[in-house]
Amino acid sequence: MLNKPSISVVVPVYNSEPILPKLVSRLHPMLDSLADHYELVLVNDGSQDHSWDVIARLADEHNWIHGIDLMRNYGQHNALLIGIRAVQYDVIVTMDDDLQHPPEEIPRLLGELDEGFDVVYGTPQQEQHGLWRDLASKFTKLALQSTMGAEVAQKMSAFRAFHTKVRDGFTDYRGAFPSVDVLLTWGTTRFSAVPVRHDTRWVGKSNYTFRKLVVHAFNMITGFSTLPLRLASLIGFIFTIFGVGILVFVVGRYLIQGKSVPGFPFLASIISIFSGAMLFALGIIGEYLARMYERILERPMYIIKSTTDKNTDSKENNPKATNR
């Protein structure tokens, strides 16, 4: 990198009290070597332990750390979004709070960003998850690909770097179920991915369960894509053709053989098939109506309880520190 970028790191925090000091101790030397100006934004997403107390203490000890405490748990992407909106520097790096994303791999993301891309994902060389979590992750990536319309969706991860100007594409977004990866496509089409090391969680276990990943995938599909509606239309069209075929069969049998198709099971099966198709289509339409209802309610995406509002800057003891 010819010119050192100014870097903002955003980390959503949930029940990570023992991990945060270690995260900061590993981030500090990396950011210090990569940038003249940098900051770390820790967003406490309704943690049930003492994570916020640790964040407040770290912010007191380091003037480049800024903490945001949310009123309750709003979800990882909501917490990410508020952190992304709060940063002040040219490049944003997002990562998890569990040290599975090694801070030492950040230069690889920034190096790829310098090649002319706007968003770069750090793709794990080998993920450290169980079978069900891996399956849910693959399903989520498939859902993401259908909404993003980009091949890089198969390589996406929560470890990403992008130019801050990309967030201008979703400045006014107010949906209840945000997906940062989909929102990034609103601002650019220049995506890339680089392989990075993926460590085991330093302590504790992941809070992203199989169920949460599947729910997030469905939220993405119904919140940012019309694919389910098109699928419902396609199913309706297929079963209409199927119904016409059955009608031709029944009428043809009567005209040729002089008798109709016998049996209640045949009729009951046809009714069940068509009823199931109609209920499936109505269920999809209902999901979209529910999304519209959520928007009409104008329920807030997040509410900030408190912040560590103070001077922040890149280097510690830097006399050029500016007020946030």
N, C-alpha and C positions, 0 to 999 in steps of 0.2 A: 504494500500500500504506500503510494507516494506521499499522500497527505493523510495525517491521522484524522479519522472521523470523530465527531462528538457522539457519544453512545449513551442511550438510555436502556437499562435492563428492567423489564417488568416481570415480576414473579407473583402469581396468585398463591396465597398461603392458606392452608387449612390443616389444623392440628399438627403443626411442624415445629413445635417449641424446641425440641433438642437439636434439630437440624440447622436452624437458621444461623447460629454463630459460625458453624463449619462452612455453610454456603457463602457467607460474607468473607470469611478468611481466605477462601479459594478464589472468589470473584475479584477481590481487591487487587492483588498483584497482576492479574490478567488485564483488568480494565486500566490499571495504571500504566501498563506497558503498551496498550493499544491506542489510548486516547488522551488528549490533553484535557478534555472536559467529559465528564461522565457522571451518571447518577444511577441509583438503584431504587426502584419503586416497588415496595412490598405491600400488596393489597390483602389485608386480612379478611377472608371470606367467611365470617361468622364462626371462627374456630371455637371449639369447646374446651381447649386447654388454655395455657397462658401465652399463646403465640403473640398476641398483641403487646403484652408486657415486654416480651423479648424484642419485638420490633421497635417499640418506643425507646428501649434502652440502647439498641443499636443505632437508632437515629440520633440519640443524644451523644453517642461516642463518635459518630462519623457524620460530617456535614454533607456527604454525598448520598446519604440514604434518606429516603422519604417514605413515610408510612401512611397508609389509608386504611381506616377501620370501618367496615360495613356493618349496618344494623343487624343483619342476619346472613345466613348462607344463601347466596343468589346463584351459585354455580360458577364453574371455572371460567367460562367464556364471558359471563357478565363481569367478573372480577378483572379479567384480562382487558376488557373493553374500557373500563374506567381507568385502569392504569395506562393504557395506550393514549387515552384522551388527556391524561395529566402530564405526560412527559414533555420535555422542552428541547431535546437535542435531535440531531439529524438522522441518526440510525437507531432503530428500536430492535432490541433482542428480547424475545420472550422465552422463558424456560420454566420447568417445574421446580418445586421447592424441595424435592427429595434427593437431589444430587445424582439422579439417573442421567441427567444431561450434564456432562462434565464441562465446567467453565473453560477448561483448557482447549476445548474444541471450538470456541467462539471465533478464533482467527480463521478457521476454515470457512465459516459462514461469511465472514466479512471479505475474505479473499474472492469468493464466488460472486459476492455482491458487487465487487469492483469490476467484474467482467461485463457489466451492463445490465444486470438483472435488478428488478425492484424487490423481489421476495425470494428468499433462499431458505429451504428447509434442511434441517439436519436429520437425515434418514439413518435410523439405527442400523448398524452392521448386523447386530443380532439382538433382538429384543429379549428382555429378561422377564417374561410374563408366563402365566399358565395357559393351558389349551383353550379354555373358554374365553379368557381375556383376549387371546390372540385372534380367535374366531370373531369376537365382537369388534375388535379393532379392524379386521379385514372388511367386515360388513359396513362399518362406519366409513372406511375409505372408499368403498364402492358407492355408498350414498353420497359422499362428498364429490366423487367424480361426476355423478349425474347432475349435481347442482352447480359445481364449478365449471364443468365442461373442459377440464384440463387433465392431461395425462399425469401431470405431476401430483395429482391428488393421491395416487397410489403410493407416493413416497412422502406424503406430508407427515408432520409430527408437531408436537407442541414446542419443539426447539426450532425457532425460526428467527430470521433477521430480515428486516425490510426498512426501506426509506420512510421516514416519518411523513413525507408528503403524500404517501399512498393513503393515509387515513383521511385525507380530504374527500375521498370518494364515499365515505360513510359517516361524515360529520353529523348529519341530521337523522341517522338511523335511531329509531325508538322502539323496535320490536321487543317482545317479551322473551324471545328465545334466540339470542344472537349466536352466530357461528363466525368467529374471527376469520377462519380460512375462506369462507364464502364471501364475507365482506371485503376481504383483500382483493377479490376478483372484480369488485366494483371500481377499484382504483387503478388496476393494471392487469396486463396479460403476460408480463415478462416474469415468469416463474422458473426456478431451478431448484435442484436438490443436490446435496453432497453427502456421502457416507460419513458417519461420525461414530465414535465409541458410545456404547450405551451401557452404563454401569448398573449394578444392582442397587436397590434402594438402601440408603445408608442406615436407616433405622425405621422400624414400624412397617406398615403395609399400605398399599395403594388405596386411595379412597374412590378411585374410578372403577366401579364394579362392572360386571357383564351387563347387568340391567341398565345402569346409567349410560353405558356406551350405546346400547340399542335404542334407548329412549332419545338420546342425543341425535342418533342417526335419523330416526323418524321425525324429530323436530326439524332437522335440516331439510329433509325431503319435502315435508309439507309447508315449511316456512319460507323456502327459497326456490321452489321449483313447482312447475305445473305438471311434472311427469306423472304423479298419481292420478290426476284428473284425466290425462290422456290415456293412461292405462285403463281407467274405468270406462272411457269411451270405446277403447279397443275391445274390451271384454263384452261390452254391450253390443258392438257390431258383430263380433264373432258368434255370440249366442243368438243374435237375430238371424244370421245365416244358418246356424244350426237349427233354429226353429223352422225356417223355411224349408230346409232339407227334410225335416221330420214330416212337415205338412205334405210335401211332394211324395214322400214315401207312403204315408197313410192314404192319400187320394189315389196314388198309382196302384197300390195294393187292392183298393176297393174296385177300381175300374178294371183291373186285369183279372183279379181272382174273385171279385164279387163279395169280398168280406173285409172287415176292418181288422186293425191290430187288436188282438184280444189281451185281456189281463189288466187288473188294477195296478200291479207292481210297475208296469211300463209307464202308466200315467202318473203314478206317484213319483217315480224317479225323475221324469221330465219336469214336473212341478217343482221338485226340490232343487234341481239344477238351476232353473230359472229364478227361483226365489233367492237362492244363495247368491247368484250373480247380481241381482237387484239390490240385496242388502249390502253386498260388498261395495257397490257403487255409491249407495246412499251413505255408507260409513265414511268413504273418502270425502264425499261432499260435506259431511258433517264435520270432519276434521278441519276443512278449510273455513267453514262457518265459525268454528270455535276460534280459529286464529283471528278472524275478523272481529269476533266478539271481544277477544283479548285486547285488540287494538282500540276498539271503541271505549273500553273501560279506561284506557290510558293509565294503566297501572305502571308505576315507576320501575325502570330496569334495575335500579339499585338506590339505596339511601345511605349516605355517608354518615357514620356516627361521629367520627373524629379523625383528625389528621395530625401528623407531626409537622405542623406548619412552621417552617423556619428557613433560614438561608441554606441553599444547596448549591454546590458547584462541583467541579471535577476533582481537583486535587485538595487534599486536606491542608488546612492552614493557607489556602490560596487567598491573597488579598483582593482578588477580583471576583469574589463570591457575589452572586446576585440574588435578589429576593425572588421567590417563586410567586 
